[in-house]
């Protein structure tokens, strides 16, 4: 089992020397920013110069915005292999999948909104920034979004520091504590006028909704182009005066935006200053500017891979060597991409080259490579470094260096000497993916992957999990070219009794079907009966499969394109005793122009110390569009013990921060013991109807409708509308099986333990008013995080959100004696009428909730909801008695009076 000491060593190394695209702050300079261009992006000679110009502008803007604290220094731009060669450098450990910034097709057909994929809590880093080619090429978009460098700093704050937008397209207006309708913004010192689109507003003026007290649809707040306010970058960096983030002195705590909701009304600057970047970082002395960024241009090349496979005595245990052969054959025959160069090395205490590099140009090459896979283990001990050293020699035969190559290292043995090759590994420029097989695999393996930017996998010895095949199926090229990648549709195993059947239905969707393989494995020395039916009823049997009785493996490649629909397999155990039967199915994209349905699995930590919880994530996408309504199940397997089964949700509650973003999640906090844990996802969707795309689920850069300049309104082109063809996706049913990286857990008690897990924080707390009553709604947390049933709720209210945040127990309490918590995940609704003394002369009441479990453990305080208590009835701005100024404009030959901010 893994000791806490070894875990700490592994964690420290991962944080210090993790390779590839990890950005490091060295002094005041960010080094290692990786920008990658998707292979599907057409080559354009202006993209790279415009990226350089954007980052250079961003560096100086960021330097001033952070009060001389940080700037960008060394930047890498990764150019796809699909572009023509131009003496670009060769990548080492850089890859598209690890990029901080990607240049790729838009989220939907005509959209060019820059955005950051960000689904963590306040202060947590995002995943990547997404720019479209048009955003980088079309100068007319600068009027709509602002200069590219300023937009980049806005998105960088999302990515690096986990702050949120200070505007809100769904709630563009709010009623202030002074009884004013205001635009949702920060700072509130930014000036402008209210304009209503004529086609929507019958009288041409912004009209008040009698129920909400806010403007009806069609009203927009148009900013003055000339401003005095200097903040905020998370609101509107396009304004020339805006050069700072909102801080405590000018932060608008009333605005109903994500920054206030997610960060408990903390300003963006205070959130930024709480990040690890600034705990020991100080402003640069003097008045000089930092040097401009230095750019390195690298171009992706053909993959060079060496399988380094353990054949020591540790592989004689169980059925390991046979399982290794089955899984590695799946990798060579079905997974590794065309044109890759692949070699094979085996090792115990000595190493042997089984085959030098061969380029995969045909199925015959794949079969030939598979013939070199080991079938027997030796009696020798395990020496990982011996295998790695020879693996490096094999990849050098391609172009005399190891830089940019990939090593897939599988081992099951103990080895205390792995540190002997750390120096060579660090300097190799190679990416090492490790597969730890069984509970005795060397404890320092993860360091090899961490220091090279590789993947960590763990496969148990459970025969019914199919884990080794799953792991090999997850080792894909990280070039971003999904059209050439294999997709695992099915992975299932079952202990099947004598003469019993193992049967299931597998869905092949319309995005895949090329190079579809069915692989069946068994244990006993008797071939099972296999029957496979395609959607049209065509039958495949044993005679159609390629069978290797020695390996206990049957293999079928469907000719041409596999028919979309439900395929049913029945595998019958013909042996007179029980055995484990497994089935795995893979396929590839039918057409490079059709986006694939993809699933990515990961956890929020690679090393965890009990009782700290973890979060399991699944990102389910069609191209860049999220897929909603999928059934997502996570299977977490420990070194010993039964698997943990979790149903992941995309409901915007508990561990899931953003609802309907295609990212499904769940808390993981119960562990059977210390050691490694594997992660696998099963994803299915049975809905055959046409599913509309949701609106952009993440916060895109603001689409600026126009400006007021010199007394005139200058409107930009309206945001492109989404027509019916663009907003609908005919996906039908689909299924996917995906392996995520393994993780390590320590400090788990050996015996029974007390309840240490409180309810999770409520993050979707909402409030509205009706007939002097406040109606609250939220998703029920559990007794233990998001599982079970809490014991009670504590609801408090205040005139100040900061008082609720900082002095929750000292605020007014709401009587909840009639409120019994429901089971976790249920929708809760609670109505109450506040005491008159608590709301006298108050326009806005802030409300928050805390859950309590059966042993009186408290959840964190929820997001703070806002309830507007009094809204006077006004027909429109033009009838208001206290207008602060207006603007008479002629627009499309119609006269409109457009008011500035108004007291109701």
N, C-alpha and C positions, 0 to 999 in steps of 0.2 A: 504494500500500500504506500501511497505517496505521503511523505512526512511533511509537516509544515515548513521545515527548514529548506527542503528542496523546492517547495512551492515559492517561497520568498525569493530564492535565487533566480528561478525561472521568470517570475514576474518582473524583477528588477532588470534582468537582461532584456525582456520584451520592451520595457519602457525606454531603455537607453539606446539600444542599437537596432531597433526594428528597421528594416530596409525599405527600399522602394520609395513610395510617394509620401511617406510620413513627413509632414512639415515640422521643422524644428526652429524654435526661436533661439538664436545664438546672439547674445548681446541684445541689440535692438533690431536685428535683421531676421526676417523669416527666410529660411533656406529650404529648398526641396519641394516647393510648390510644383505640382504636376498638372499640366493641362493636356488633355488627350482629345484627338479628333476621331470621331466614329468612322469606321471603314465605309459606311454607307454615304458619307458626305462627299459630294462631287468635288473634285479638285478645283481650287480657285486661288489664283496667285495673290489675292488681296487678304485672304483670311489670316495668314501668319503675320504680315505687317500690322494688321489691325489688332490682333491679339497683343503684340508687343506694345503698340501705342496705348491700348487699354490698360495694361498692367503698369506701364510707366506712369501714366496719369494717376492711376489708383495708388501707386506707391507714395507719391508726394501728397496726395489728398489724405491718405490714411495717416501719414506721418503728422500732418497738422491736426487732423481730427483726434488723434490720440495724444495730443500735446507733446509731440516729439518723442514718443515712446517706441513706435515700431514702423518698419517699412519692409518692402520686398527686395530681396537681394538676388538669389540664384533661382531662376525659373527654368523648368524643362517643358518643352512642347513635344509631345509624342505624335508623330505623323503616321497615318496608317500605311500599310504595305500596298494598298490599292492606289496610292498616289505614285507618280513617277519618281524614280530615285534622283537625288541631287546632292550627292556627297554628304548626306546627313550622317550623324553619329549612330552608333549601334546601342540599343538599350541594354541595360544590365538587368536590374530587377524592376524596372518600370513597366507598367501595363495599363491598358485602358480601364480595366475593372478596378484599379487602385487609384485612379485619378481623383484629384480634388475638384477639378473643373472638367466638364465634358462639353464638346461641341457636337451636337447631334440633332436629328430631326425633331420637330416640335412635339409637344405633348398631344396636341390635336392638330388637324390638317393645316389650319391657317394661323395658328397662334405663334407669337414670337416672344411671349412674356418670359424674361429671365426668372428663374426660381431656384431655390435651394431645397433639396430633398431633406426634410427636417422633421423627424417624428419622435424626438426625445423631449425630455422635460426642460424647463428653464435652465440655462447654463450648460446643457449637453451639446456636444458638437453635432453638426449635421453630417450628411453622407457625401453629397457632392453638389456643386453648382452646375446648372444646365443652361447653356447658351445655344441658340439656334444659329445656323449659318447666316440667315437673313439679318438677325440682330447684329452680327458682326460686319455685314456687308452693306446694308441699306442705311445710308446716312439720314434718310427721312425719319427713321425711327428714333433718332436722337431727340427730335422735338417731342416725341411721345413718351420716352422713358428717361430722358436726360442723357448726359454724356456717358460713354461706356465706362470710363474709369470710375466715375462716381457711382454708377449702378453696381460696378464690381465691389466697391467698398461696402455698399449696402448688403450685398449678398454674402460677402466675406464675414460680416458681423453675424449673420445667421449661421454660417458654416463653422466658424472658429469659436465663437463665444456663446452660441445658443440663445441669442436674443430674438425678439419677434417684432413683427411690423406694428407700427403705430397708426396705421389706417385700417379700415375694415370695409370691404366692398359690400358686405351683407348688412352692416349697420353704419352707414356713412354719416348719420346724424344722431345727436343725442340731446336730451334736455339737461342743462347744467343746474347746479344748485342755486343759481341766481334766476332760475326760471327762464332761461334762454335756450332757443334751439341753436345748436352749434355743430359745426362739421367735426367729425371724429379726426383728431389730429394731435400732433405734439411737435412744437409747442403750440399752445392756443393763441400765441401772439401772431401767428401767420395770418395775413389778411387776405380778403377776397370778397367775391359776391356770389349770391345764389342765382343760378340760371336754370330755367326749365326748358326742356326740349319741346318745341311747339306742337309736335305731333301727339305728344302724350298729354300735355297740359292744355286744356281747351281754351283757357283764358290767357295763356302765355305766362302766368305767374306760378311760382312755387306755392302749392296749396297744402294747408295743414290737414292731416288726417285726424278726425275728431276722436278716434279711439286711442291712437298712440300719442297724439300730440306732436308727431314728427311730420316732415314733409312726405307727400305721396311720391310714388315712383315717377321718375323723370327729372327730378330736381338734382342739380349738381352744384358743387362748390368750386368756383373757378378762382384760382389764386392770382393775386397781383404778381406780375413778373418781377417787379422791383419790391424788395422786402427789406425790413430792418432786422428781423429775427434771424439768429444764426443757427438755430436747430429746428428739426432734427434730421440726421442722416437716415434714420429708420422710418422717417415719414416721407420726405420729399427732397432728396439730395440734388435734384435737377435745378432747384432754385439757386442762383449764384450766391446768395447771402448765406445759404445753409452750409456750414463747414464744421459743425459739431454734432455730437449725440446729445439728446436730452439728459440733463442731470437732475439731481434732487431739487435744484433751485427753480427749474422751469418745466419739470415733468408734469404732464396733464393727467392727474389721477382720476379724473371724471370720465375720460374717453373710454368707450367700451371696445377697446382693441385687444389683440392677442397679447401684446406685451404686458398690459395690466392683468389680464386673466391668467396667463401662464406664469408670470413672475411676481404675483402677489403685489401688484402696484409698485414694484421697484423700477426705477428708471433704467433706461438702456445703459447709460454710462456706469451706474452703480453695479449693474449686472456684469458688464465688461470688466470692471476693475476687480470683481470677485473671481475672475478666471485665473487659472494657473499661470497664464502668460504674464500677469502683472503682480504676482505675489512677491517677486524679488526683482522686478524690472523697474528701471528709473529713467526719466527723460534724458535725452542726450544734452550735454552741456554745450552752450554756445548758440550761435544763430545760423550756422551753415546748414545747408540742406544735405540729406544723405545722397550717396551716389545712385545713379539710375540702375535699374535691374540689369542683370546679366542673363542672357537667354542661351540655352542649349537646345539644339534641334536634333531629335532622334527619330529614326524611322523603324517601325516594326518589321521584323524579318521572319523567315520560316522558323518554325519551332525545332529546337534540337533537344531531344529528350533521352535520358538514360534511365531505365528501370534498374534499381539496385536492390536486389531481393535476397532476403535472409534464407539460407538453407542449412543453418546450424542445427544442433540437436534439439533446440527449443521448438523447431518446426515439426518434430516428430510427434508432438503431443496432439491428442485429438485427431482431427482430420485437416490440420492446418496446411500442409503442403499441397494437398489436393484442392482445398478451397482457394489457396493462392493461385494455383494454375487456372482454375475456373474463372476467377475474378480478373486476373491479368489477361487472360484470353479475351474476355469480354472487352477489356480496355483496348486491346490491340485490334480486334476484329470490328468493334462497333463504335468506340468512343474517340480515340485519338484522330485528329483532323487530317484531311488530305494534305499532302506535300510536307508533312512533318518528317523529320529525321529521327529514327528511334534505334537505340542500342540496348543491350541487356547484359547486366553483370550480376553474378551470384556471389555470395560471400558467407563464410563462417569465420574461422580464424584466419583463413586465406581467401583470396578473391579470384574469380575467373571470368574472363570475357566470354559470354555465350555467343554473342554476335556483335560485330561492329555496327556502326550507324547504317541504316537502310532508309531510303526515302519512300514514303508511302504514296505510291502512284497507282496502285491497283489492289484488288482483293487478293491477288496471288502474293503480293508482298506482305499483306497483313497475315495471311495463313503461314507464310514462311517465317515471319517473326514469331508467331505463336508456337511454332514447332521447337523453338529454342527455350521455351519456358521450362523451369525445373519440374520434375515429376517425383523426385526423391530428395530427402534431406540427408545430411551427413551426421557424423558423431562429434563434430568440432564445436568449439565455443563460439560466442558471438563477438565479432570485432567490426563495429559499424564503420570506424575510420578506414579500415582496410578496404571495405566495399566502396566508400566514397572516393578514396584516392584513385582507385581504378576506374570508377565512374567518370571522374574528371578527365582521366587520360582518354577515355572513349570519346567524350564530346570534343576534346581538342582535335580529334582527327577531322573535324568539319572545317575549322578555320584557325587552328592552332591556339585557341583560347577558350576559356570556360565562360566568359562573360556572356550573359544573355541566355544561357542554357537552362534546362530544367532537369532536376534529379527527382525521381519518385522513389523514395526510400521506404521499404517495408521491413519491419523486424519484429520478432516476438521475444527476443532474448535479452537477458540482463547484460549490461556492459558498463563498467565503471570508468572506462578510459575514453569516452567520447570527447572529453575536453581536449584530448591530444590533437584533434584536427580543427578546433575552433578557429585558429588563426587562418588556416587555408580556406575554410568555409567563408569567413568574413570577407576575405580578399578575392574570392573566386568570381564575384559578380553573377553567380548562379543562384537560381531560386530552388530551394529544397522543400518539397512537399513530403511530410512524414506520415506514415501509417503505422500506428502502434497496434499490434495484434495481440490480444489477450492481456491478462493482468500483470505479467512479468516483464513486459517490454521496458527497456531502459528509461529511467526517469528523467534523463536530460535531453531526450529526443526533441521536446518542444523548442529547446533553445536553438536547434539547427534551423527550424522553420522560422522562428521569430527573428533571428538575425539576418535572414535572407528574404524576408517578406513572403515566405511560403505558407502553405496551408497545413493545419494540424488535424489529423483524423485518428479516430480510435475505432477498432472493430472488435467486438466481443467474440467469445468462442461459442455463443449460442447458435446452433445450427439453423434454427427456424427464423432468425432475424435477417438472413441474407446480407448481413452488414458489410462483408468484404466486397461483394459485387457492387453494393450501393456506393461504397467509398470510391472505388475505382471509377465508377460512372460519374462521380462528382468532380473528377480532375479534368477540367476543361481548359482550353485556351482562354486566356483573359484578354483577348484582342478586341472584344466588343462585337465581333462578327458572329452573331447568333445564327445566321443562315447556314453556317458551316459546322455548327455544333450539334452534337447528339443530345437528345432529350430522353430522359428516363420516364416512361409512362407508368410502369408497374413494377413493384417489387414486393412479393408476398411469399410467405412460407408457412407451413403448417405440419405439425406432427399428425400423420395420417395412419389410421389403423389398417390392419391386414384386409386387403380387397375392398378398401373404402376409397371414396373419391375426394379429390381436392379440386374445387372448381370455383371460378369467378368470372366476372365480365369486365373487360377492359375497353375503354373508350379511346378511339383514335379520332382526334378532332381534325378540322379542315386545314389547320395551319401546318400539319405534319403528315407523314406517310411515306417519305422517301427513306430507303435503307432501313426498313422496319425489321427488327429481329425479335424472335421469341427464344428464350433460353430456359431450359428445364434442368434442374439438378435433383439428385436423389442420393441415398446413402448405401443401400444394400446392393448386392451383386446380382440384381435382377432388374431388367429394364421395365419401368412402368408403362402402362398404356396411355398414350397421349392423343387427345382429340382436340382440334381447334376449329371453330366455326367462324367464318367472316360474316359481315352484316348481310350478305346475300345468300348465306347458307352454304357456301363452299366449304368443304371439309378437308382438313389437313390431319394426317395421322403419322404414326411412327415412320412409315415409309418415306414421308416427305422431309423428315428431320435428318440432319447430319449428326450421327450418334458416335460418341466415344465412350465405350463401356468401361474402360479403365479409369477414366476421369469422372464417370457417373454424370455425364453431361449430354444433353440433346440440344441442337442448335438449328433454327430455321430462319432463313431470310426470305421475306415475302417478295415475290417478283414484282418489279417495277414499283408503282405507287400503291401502298396499302389503302384499301377503301375506307373512307371515313365512316364512323359509326361504331356500334358495339360488337366486339369480338369476344367470344366465349371459349374458355379453355376448361377441359376436364382432364385431370391427371389421376390415374387409378393406380394405387399401390398393389402390385401383383405379388408382393412378398408376403410370407405367412406371419410376419411380425410388423409392428409399427415402425415407421421411419419418417424423417422429415423430407417433404417435397417442397421445392421452391420454383417460382416462375419470375423471370425478369423480362421486361419488354422495353426496347429503346427504338427511337425513330429520329428522323431529321426533317428539317423544313422542306416543304414541297417547292416553294418558290422564294427566292431571296427578297422579292418585293413585298412579301406578306409578313407582317410582324409575327413573331412567335409568342405563344403563351409561355411565360417563364416564371419560375419560382426561385427565390433566394431565401436561404435559411441562415440565421445566426442568433447569437445571444449577445447581451450587452456587456458580458465579461468573459474573459478567457481563463481567469483564475478567480475563484470565489472562496471566501472564508465564512463558514457557518457562524451565526444564523442569518447573515445578510442574504436577502433574496436576489434572484436573477430574473431577467426577462427574456423570454423566447420570442423571436420575431420571424414572420414569414412575409415576404413581399411578393405579391401575386400580380403580374402585369401582362398586358397585351401591348407589346412595344413599350412605350412610356406611359400608357394609360392604365390606371389601376382597375383591377377586376373585383367587383363587389359581389357579395352573396355566396362566396365559395365556402365549402366545408374543409377546414384546415385542421389536421390532427398532427400533433408533434409526438414522436416516440423517442424518449430519452433512455438510453441503456447504460447502466453502471457496469463497473468491472465485474461485480458479483451482485446477484439479486435480480428481481423482476423489473421489467421496463416500467417507466413512468409515462402515463398517457395524459396528454393535455389537449383540450380543444381550444384553439386560438380564435380570438374574436377581433372584429374591426368595428367596435361599437362606441369608440370614443370614451371609454370608461376603464377604471382600474389601470392596468398596465398600458392600455391602448390610448395614446394621447390624442390622436386625430381620428375622428370618425370618418368612415367611407373614403379612406385614402389608399385602399388596397394593401395596407400593412396590418397584418393580423398579429396579435400578441397575447401573452399571458404571463403571470408571475410563476416562477419556479422556486420553491423554497423548501421542499421536503426531499431529503436525500437519504439513500440507504447506507452510505458509508463514504469514506475518503477515496480519492483516486480520480481516474479519468471517466468521463461520461461522453457518449456519442449522441448525436442529434440527427434525426431523420424526420421528414415531413411527408405526409400523404395529403394531397390536395385534390378535391373533386368538385365538380359543379354539374348538376343534372338539369339545370334550367335550359330548356331548348328555345326559349323565347328570345326576341331581340332585346338586348340590354342597352339602354342609353348610357353614353359616357357621362360620368358625374362632372360637375364643374371642377375647375382646378382645385385639388384638395389641399395643396400647399400654398403658401403665400407668395404670389408672383410679384414682381416689381410693379409699381403703380402705373396703370395706363392713364396718362395725363390727358384729360379731355381738351384742355386749352388754357390760355392765360389772358389776364387783363393787362394790356400794355398801352400806356398813353391814353387812357380813357376808352379804349376799344377792346372788345373781346376778339381774340384770335383763336378760333377753334381748330383743333386737330381733326384729322379724319376719325370718324367713329370707330370704336372697336369692331373688328370683323365679326359678323354674326356667324353662328354655326348652323348650317342648314341640316336638313333631316339626314342626308347621306353621311355627313360628317359626324353627327352625334349618335349614330347607332352602330353597334357592332354585332355582327351575326356570328357569335361564338359557338352556341350550342353547348353540348356536354363536352367535358374534357377531364382528364386526370393526369396527375404528375406525382412522381416520387423524387425527393431531393435530399441529399445528405448535406448537413452543415458541418462546420468545424467542431471538433471536440473541445471540451473544457475540463478544468480540474477543480475539484472541491476539497477543502481541508477543514479541519477542526470539527468534524461531525462527531457528536458523542457516540460512544459505543453502545450505550444502553438506552432505556426509556428516558425521554426528556420532557421538561415542562413546556407548557404553551408559551412560546416566545414570539409569536407572530400576531401583530395587531391588525385591525382592518386596514385596507388600503385607503388612500386618500380619494375622496370624491373629487373628480376633475370636470364634471359636466353639470355642476350645480347651476340652476337657472331660476329666475324669479320674474313674475309679472303681477300686475295689479288688476283687480276687477271688483267694482262696488266696494271700495275701501278695504278690500281683503287682499292679502298677498298669497299668491299661489306659487309654491315651490315645486321644482321637479329635479330629479337626479336618478342616477343608476345606483342601485343598492350595492355597497361593498360587501365583503364577507366577514366571517369571524376571523379567518386567517387570510389577510390580503384580499384577493378576489375569489375566495372559495369559502363555502359555508354560509352562515347567517349571523350578522352582528346582533348584539343584545339590545342596544338602544342608540338613540341619536341625541346630540346636544346641538341645538340651533340657537344662534345668537344674532343680534342685529345692532346696528350703530349708524350714526350719521357720517362716520368716517371709515373708509376702508382700511386706513392705516391702523386705526384703533383695533379693528377686528384682527388684523394681521399680527400686531405686536402685543395686544393685551386682550386676547380672546376671552379669558375667564372673567374679565372685569366689565364686559359689555352686557347689555340687556339680554336676558334669557327668554326663549319662547317655550311655552308649555307644550311638551311633546308626550304627555302621559297617555294620549290616545294613539300614539304612533308606534307601531311594532315593525321593526325592520323585516323586509322580505328576504328571500334567498338571493345570494349574490347574482348580479346581472339583471335582476328584475327592475322594472321602471317604477319609481316611487313618486307619488304626488301628495303634497300636504298643503292644506289651506288653513290660514289663520287670520284673525283680525287683530292688528297691533293695538295696544292700549293707546288711548288718545294722547296721554301725556308723552308717549314715546315718539309721536309723529307730528306733534303740534308745530305748525309753520315749517314743516319739513317737506321738501320736494322729492328728495331721493333718500331711500333707505338702503343700506348695504347689509347683506345677509350672508352668513357662512354656516357650515355644518361640520360636525365632527362625529365619527362613529365610535362606539365603545363595544368591546367584545365581552364575553362571559366572565373573563378574569380581570375586567376593568382596564384593559389596555386601550389606549387612545390612538385613533388614526391621526395623521397630520390634518391640519385645518384645510378645508376645501378651497377651491377657487371662490372668490368673493363675488356674489351676484348683486346686481343692482336693480332696485324696484322703484319706478317713478310713481309717487303717491298722488300727485295733483297735476292735472293737465287742463288748462282753460280751453274752451271751445272757440277757436278762431277759424274763419273761413279761408283766409289767405293772408299772406304777408302784407298785401296792400291795405288791409283793414286794420293793421296793427297801429296802436297809438304811440309807439315809441321807437320808430325806425331811426337807426343811427346814420342813415345816409343811403343813397341809391345811385343808380347809373342808368341813364337813358340811352338806349342803343337801338340801332336799326339793323335788323337781322332777317334776311330773306324777305325784305319788303314789308315786315310787320314790326310794329312798335311794341316794345316790352319795357316795363319798369322792373329792374332787378335789384332786390334789396341786399344790403349788407347785413351783418349779424343783428338779430332782432330780439328785443325783450318782449315776451308774450304778456 
